[in-house]
Amino acid sequence: MKLIKRLIQGIFAHLDLPLFMIVMALMGIGLMSIYSATASDGFWKLDRQLINIAASTVVMFAVARTPPQTLMRFAVPLYLLGLVLLIAVALFGIVVNGSRRWISLGVMRIQPSEIMKIAMPLMLAWYFQKHESMLRGKHFFVAGIILLLPIALVLKQPDLGTSLLIGAAGFFVIFFAGLPWKVMLGMGAAFGAAMPMMWSMMHDYQRRRVLTLLDPSSDPLGAGYHIIQSTIAIGSGGGLGKGYLNGTQTHLEFIPEKHTDFIFAVFSEEWGLLGNGVLLVLFTLLIGRGLMIAAAAPTLFSRLLAGALTLVFFIYAFVNMGMVSGILPVVGVPLPFISYGGTALVTLMLGVGILMSIHTHRMLVKK
């Protein structure tokens, strides 16, 4: 009994209970919504998502036990591995639905761009930690190059959603490191000036998404179908929703990708504004807890990493809810901890594990 008790204590010693409870609540909502969205197909997707949750939770516990100093040693190798794999995707990747995003390893396929969602903030946090005592403008320039290399490779696939998340993760690290406001204003002006050129470089389907955002009714059975049906579902939920398993848009198969990218529409139709309020409170608590961990972190590496990962959770939720609600273009970003899928969930729980590691090891980290 003592051995079992000691083992359990060892497993949960590096668990941040508030963060864990928030994440479990979100994944519980996700399981309910996935079952509702896929009830007509049987239980196999629900069963698979339970396996995804179990596997990603094991990853979270393993990473939470890993000290931040050890995580820092993985920063450069993981970033370089990610770059090599992205180059391999460009050369030898598998094409699915017109996108070259995967590499076949025989028994399985991997999407290397997912590695960069964690490798990017790790790498930049390590870089700024290394130059903490003498940060100059050149260091922010080098950080920008480090950030732009994988983004360019991911955009080439093309994968706008993942490149957005990688870019956000890296930008938040650079911002928290002390990026001057003048530089940010200059970047904003340069971005605005480059928009005509960027428009000409976009793929046809990407341009259609932007135009559809402005006027979904221009192509109601094509590019505008997703947004029109999801906004109908959200609006029809009203204040209290239609009730669990009673969503007509959902169960009459009007909502596309209803268990993945558009699961927020399923939830909104069944639970209404009240349910959405609960969901927003949970995401707010998640972000607040992450920022508290970042503020209490003892080293620059830990602060930058925790802050960036926390705001990436915000970007995930904001972009998904925005695109499903029709205020942002459809870019294929899942709703964190709720959408069906294994790769994205493992990446998210890896981020949660890093936050827990930073929090529970904060007294042991030497400056």
C-alpha positions as CSV (number, residue, x, y, z in Angstrom):
1,M,0.0,0.0,0.0
2,K,2.8,2.4,0.8
3,L,4.4,1.7,-2.5
4,I,1.2,2.4,-4.4
5,K,0.6,5.6,-2.3
6,R,4.1,6.8,-3.0
7,L,3.6,6.0,-6.8
8,I,0.4,8.0,-6.9
9,Q,1.9,10.9,-5.0
10,G,4.8,10.9,-7.5
11,I,2.5,11.0,-10.4
12,F,0.4,13.8,-9.1
13,A,3.2,15.8,-7.4
14,H,3.7,17.9,-10.6
15,L,0.0,18.4,-11.3
16,D,-1.4,21.9,-11.2
17,L,-4.9,21.1,-10.0
18,P,-6.7,24.3,-11.2
19,L,-5.2,24.0,-14.7
20,F,-6.0,20.2,-14.8
21,M,-9.6,20.7,-13.7
22,I,-10.2,23.4,-16.4
23,V,-8.7,21.2,-19.1
24,M,-10.7,18.2,-18.0
25,A,-13.9,20.2,-18.0
26,L,-13.2,21.4,-21.6
27,M,-12.5,17.8,-22.7
28,G,-15.7,16.6,-21.1
29,I,-17.6,19.2,-23.1
30,G,-15.7,18.0,-26.1
31,L,-16.7,14.3,-25.6
32,M,-20.4,15.3,-25.2
33,S,-20.3,17.4,-28.4
34,I,-18.4,14.7,-30.4
35,Y,-21.0,12.1,-29.4
36,S,-23.8,14.4,-30.4
37,A,-22.1,15.3,-33.7
38,T,-21.3,11.6,-34.6
39,A,-24.2,9.7,-32.9
40,S,-25.5,8.5,-36.3
41,D,-22.2,6.9,-37.0
42,G,-22.0,4.8,-33.8
43,F,-19.6,5.1,-31.0
44,W,-16.3,4.5,-32.8
45,K,-15.3,8.2,-33.0
46,L,-16.1,8.7,-29.3
47,D,-14.1,5.6,-28.4
48,R,-11.2,6.9,-30.5
49,Q,-11.3,10.3,-28.9
50,L,-11.2,8.7,-25.4
51,I,-8.0,6.9,-26.6
52,N,-6.7,10.3,-27.8
53,I,-7.5,11.9,-24.4
54,A,-5.8,9.0,-22.5
55,A,-2.7,9.1,-24.7
56,S,-2.4,13.0,-24.5
57,T,-3.0,12.9,-20.7
58,V,0.0,10.5,-20.3
59,V,2.1,12.9,-22.4
60,M,1.0,15.8,-20.2
61,F,2.0,14.0,-17.0
62,A,5.3,12.9,-18.5
63,V,6.2,16.5,-19.6
64,A,4.9,18.0,-16.3
65,R,7.6,15.9,-14.5
66,T,10.3,17.2,-16.8
67,P,12.2,20.2,-15.3
68,P,12.3,23.4,-17.5
69,Q,16.1,23.1,-17.7
70,T,15.7,19.7,-19.5
71,L,13.0,21.2,-21.8
72,M,15.4,24.0,-22.7
73,R,18.0,21.4,-23.8
74,F,15.5,20.0,-26.3
75,A,14.8,23.4,-27.9
76,V,17.4,23.5,-30.6
77,P,17.3,19.8,-31.6
78,L,13.5,19.8,-31.8
79,Y,13.5,23.0,-33.9
80,L,16.1,21.6,-36.3
81,L,14.2,18.3,-36.5
82,G,11.1,20.2,-37.3
83,L,12.8,22.1,-40.1
84,V,14.3,19.0,-41.6
85,L,10.9,17.2,-41.6
86,L,9.2,20.2,-43.2
87,I,11.8,20.2,-46.0
88,A,11.2,16.5,-46.4
89,V,7.5,17.2,-46.7
90,A,8.2,19.7,-49.5
91,L,10.3,17.1,-51.3
92,F,8.7,13.7,-50.5
93,G,5.4,14.5,-48.7
94,I,2.1,12.8,-49.3
95,V,-0.5,14.9,-51.2
96,V,-4.1,14.7,-49.7
97,N,-6.9,16.9,-51.1
98,G,-4.3,19.1,-52.9
99,S,-2.2,19.7,-49.8
100,R,1.3,18.2,-49.2
101,R,1.4,18.1,-45.3
102,W,2.3,14.5,-44.3
103,I,5.2,12.1,-44.3
104,S,4.7,8.4,-44.4
105,L,6.7,6.3,-42.0
106,G,5.3,3.0,-43.2
107,V,2.9,2.1,-40.4
108,M,1.8,5.7,-39.8
109,R,1.7,9.2,-41.2
110,I,3.0,12.3,-39.3
111,Q,2.3,16.0,-39.9
112,P,5.7,17.7,-39.1
113,S,4.1,21.2,-38.9
114,E,2.5,20.1,-35.6
115,I,5.9,19.7,-34.1
116,M,6.6,23.4,-34.8
117,K,3.7,24.6,-32.6
118,I,5.8,23.6,-29.6
119,A,9.3,23.7,-31.1
120,M,8.9,27.4,-32.1
121,P,8.2,28.9,-28.7
122,L,10.8,26.5,-27.2
123,M,13.5,27.6,-29.6
124,L,12.8,31.4,-29.3
125,A,12.5,31.2,-25.5
126,W,15.9,29.4,-25.4
127,Y,17.4,32.0,-27.8
128,F,16.3,35.0,-25.7
129,Q,17.4,33.2,-22.5
130,K,20.8,32.8,-24.0
131,H,21.1,36.5,-24.9
132,E,19.2,37.8,-21.9
133,S,22.0,40.0,-20.5
134,M,22.7,41.8,-23.8
135,L,19.5,41.9,-25.9
136,R,19.9,44.2,-28.9
137,G,17.9,44.9,-32.1
138,K,20.0,42.3,-34.0
139,H,18.7,39.6,-31.7
140,F,15.1,40.4,-32.5
141,F,16.1,40.3,-36.2
142,V,17.6,36.9,-35.9
143,A,14.5,35.8,-33.9
144,G,12.4,36.9,-36.8
145,I,14.4,34.8,-39.2
146,I,14.0,31.8,-36.9
147,L,10.3,32.4,-37.0
148,L,9.8,33.0,-40.7
149,L,11.7,29.9,-42.0
150,P,9.2,27.3,-40.8
151,I,6.2,29.6,-41.6
152,A,7.3,29.8,-45.2
153,L,7.6,26.0,-45.4
154,V,4.2,25.5,-43.9
155,L,2.6,28.1,-46.2
156,K,4.1,26.2,-49.1
157,Q,2.1,23.1,-48.2
158,P,-0.3,25.1,-48.1
159,D,-1.6,25.2,-44.6
160,L,-2.7,28.7,-43.5
161,G,-4.3,27.6,-40.2
162,T,-1.1,25.9,-38.9
163,S,1.2,28.7,-40.2
164,L,-1.0,31.2,-38.3
165,L,-0.6,29.2,-35.0
166,I,3.1,28.8,-35.5
167,G,3.5,32.5,-36.3
168,A,1.4,33.4,-33.2
169,A,3.5,31.2,-30.9
170,G,6.7,32.7,-32.1
171,F,5.4,36.3,-32.2
172,F,4.2,36.1,-28.6
173,V,7.7,35.0,-27.4
174,I,9.3,37.9,-29.3
175,F,6.7,40.3,-27.9
176,F,7.2,39.2,-24.3
177,A,11.0,39.4,-24.8
178,G,10.6,43.2,-25.2
179,L,10.0,43.9,-28.9
180,P,9.8,47.7,-29.2
181,W,6.5,49.3,-30.1
182,K,8.1,51.3,-32.9
183,V,9.2,48.0,-34.5
184,M,5.6,46.6,-34.1
185,L,4.1,49.7,-35.7
186,G,6.6,49.4,-38.6
187,M,5.8,45.8,-39.1
188,G,2.1,46.6,-39.1
189,A,2.7,49.3,-41.7
190,A,4.8,47.0,-43.8
191,F,2.1,44.3,-43.6
192,G,-0.5,46.7,-44.8
193,A,1.7,47.8,-47.7
194,A,2.4,44.2,-48.7
195,M,-1.3,43.1,-48.7
196,P,-1.8,43.6,-52.5
197,M,1.3,41.5,-53.2
198,M,0.2,38.9,-50.6
199,W,-3.3,38.8,-52.3
200,S,-1.7,37.9,-55.6
201,M,0.4,35.2,-54.0
202,M,-2.6,33.5,-52.3
203,H,-4.0,30.3,-53.6
204,D,-7.5,30.5,-55.3
205,Y,-9.2,28.7,-52.5
206,Q,-7.7,31.1,-49.9
207,R,-8.9,34.1,-51.9
208,R,-12.4,32.6,-52.1
209,R,-12.4,32.2,-48.3
210,V,-11.7,35.9,-47.8
211,L,-14.3,36.9,-50.4
212,T,-16.8,34.5,-48.9
213,L,-16.2,36.1,-45.4
214,L,-17.3,39.5,-46.9
215,D,-20.4,38.0,-48.6
216,P,-21.2,34.3,-47.8
217,S,-24.4,34.6,-49.9
218,S,-22.3,35.1,-53.1
219,D,-21.7,31.3,-53.2
220,P,-24.3,29.7,-50.8
221,L,-23.8,26.2,-52.1
222,G,-20.0,26.4,-52.5
223,A,-17.5,28.4,-50.5
224,G,-20.2,30.1,-48.5
225,Y,-21.9,26.9,-47.4
226,H,-19.8,26.3,-44.3
227,I,-20.3,29.8,-42.8
228,I,-24.0,30.1,-43.7
229,Q,-24.9,26.7,-42.1
230,S,-22.8,27.3,-39.0
231,T,-24.2,30.8,-38.4
232,I,-27.7,29.4,-38.8
233,A,-26.9,26.7,-36.2
234,I,-25.4,29.2,-33.7
235,G,-28.3,31.7,-34.1
236,S,-31.0,29.0,-33.9
237,G,-29.7,27.9,-30.5
238,G,-31.1,31.1,-28.9
239,G,-30.6,31.8,-25.2
240,L,-30.9,28.3,-23.8
241,G,-30.3,26.1,-26.8
242,K,-32.5,23.3,-28.4
243,G,-31.3,20.7,-25.9
244,Y,-28.6,18.0,-25.9
245,L,-28.9,15.8,-29.0
246,N,-31.8,17.9,-30.3
247,G,-29.8,20.2,-32.8
248,T,-31.6,20.1,-36.1
249,Q,-28.8,21.6,-38.1
250,T,-26.5,19.0,-36.6
251,H,-28.5,15.9,-37.0
252,L,-29.9,16.7,-40.4
253,E,-26.3,16.9,-41.6
254,F,-26.3,20.5,-42.6
255,I,-23.1,21.4,-40.6
256,P,-19.9,20.3,-42.4
257,E,-16.9,19.0,-40.4
258,K,-19.2,19.1,-37.4
259,H,-17.0,17.0,-35.1
260,T,-13.8,18.8,-35.9
261,D,-13.5,22.4,-37.0
262,F,-17.2,23.3,-36.7
263,I,-17.9,21.6,-33.4
264,F,-18.6,25.0,-31.8
265,A,-21.7,25.3,-34.0
266,V,-22.9,21.9,-32.7
267,F,-22.4,23.0,-29.1
268,S,-24.0,26.5,-29.7
269,E,-27.1,25.0,-31.3
270,E,-27.7,22.6,-28.4
271,W,-26.7,24.8,-25.5
272,G,-27.4,28.3,-26.7
273,L,-25.9,31.5,-25.4
274,L,-25.9,30.2,-21.8
275,G,-23.7,27.2,-22.9
276,N,-21.4,29.5,-24.9
277,G,-21.0,31.7,-21.8
278,V,-19.9,28.7,-19.7
279,L,-17.4,27.8,-22.5
280,L,-16.0,31.3,-22.6
281,V,-15.6,31.3,-18.8
282,L,-13.6,28.1,-19.0
283,F,-11.3,29.4,-21.7
284,T,-10.9,32.7,-19.7
285,L,-9.9,30.7,-16.6
286,L,-7.5,28.6,-18.7
287,I,-5.8,31.7,-20.1
288,G,-5.8,33.4,-16.7
289,R,-4.2,30.4,-15.0
290,G,-1.6,30.2,-17.7
291,L,-0.7,33.9,-17.4
292,M,-0.4,33.5,-13.6
293,I,2.0,30.7,-14.1
294,A,4.0,32.8,-16.6
295,A,4.1,35.8,-14.1
296,A,5.4,33.6,-11.3
297,A,8.1,31.8,-13.5
298,P,11.6,32.4,-12.2
299,T,13.6,32.6,-15.4
300,L,13.2,34.5,-18.7
301,F,13.0,31.1,-20.6
302,S,10.1,30.0,-18.4
303,R,8.2,33.3,-18.5
304,L,8.5,33.6,-22.3
305,L,7.5,30.0,-22.9
306,A,4.6,30.0,-20.5
307,G,3.2,33.3,-21.7
308,A,3.5,32.3,-25.4
309,L,1.8,28.9,-24.9
310,T,-1.0,30.4,-23.0
311,L,-1.8,33.0,-25.6
312,V,-1.6,30.3,-28.3
313,F,-4.5,28.6,-26.5
314,F,-6.3,32.0,-26.8
315,I,-5.5,32.2,-30.5
316,Y,-6.8,28.6,-31.1
317,A,-10.2,29.4,-29.4
318,F,-10.5,32.9,-30.8
319,V,-9.8,31.9,-34.4
320,N,-12.0,28.8,-34.3
321,M,-15.0,30.6,-32.7
322,G,-14.4,33.6,-35.1
323,M,-14.4,31.5,-38.3
324,V,-17.5,29.4,-37.2
325,S,-19.3,32.6,-36.3
326,G,-18.5,34.2,-39.7
327,I,-16.2,37.0,-38.5
328,L,-13.0,35.4,-39.6
329,P,-12.1,33.4,-42.8
330,V,-12.3,29.6,-42.5
331,V,-8.7,28.5,-41.9
332,G,-9.0,25.0,-40.4
333,V,-8.1,25.6,-36.7
334,P,-9.8,23.2,-34.2
335,L,-11.5,24.3,-31.0
336,P,-8.9,23.5,-28.3
337,F,-9.6,20.4,-26.1
338,I,-13.1,20.0,-27.7
339,S,-12.7,19.2,-31.4
340,Y,-12.1,15.6,-32.4
341,G,-8.6,14.7,-33.3
342,G,-5.5,13.1,-31.8
343,T,-2.5,15.1,-33.2
344,A,-3.8,18.5,-32.2
345,L,-4.9,17.2,-28.7
346,V,-1.5,15.8,-28.0
347,T,0.1,19.1,-29.0
348,L,-2.2,21.0,-26.7
349,M,-1.7,18.7,-23.8
350,L,2.0,18.9,-24.3
351,G,1.6,22.6,-23.9
352,V,-0.4,22.1,-20.7
353,G,2.3,19.8,-19.4
354,I,5.0,22.4,-20.1
355,L,2.9,25.0,-18.1
356,M,2.7,22.5,-15.2
357,S,6.4,21.8,-15.4
358,I,7.2,25.5,-15.2
359,H,4.8,26.0,-12.2
360,T,5.7,23.0,-10.1
361,H,9.5,23.3,-10.7
362,R,9.6,27.1,-10.1
363,M,11.3,26.8,-6.7
364,L,14.0,24.4,-8.2
365,V,15.0,26.4,-11.2
366,K,18.2,28.3,-10.8
367,K,18.6,31.7,-12.5
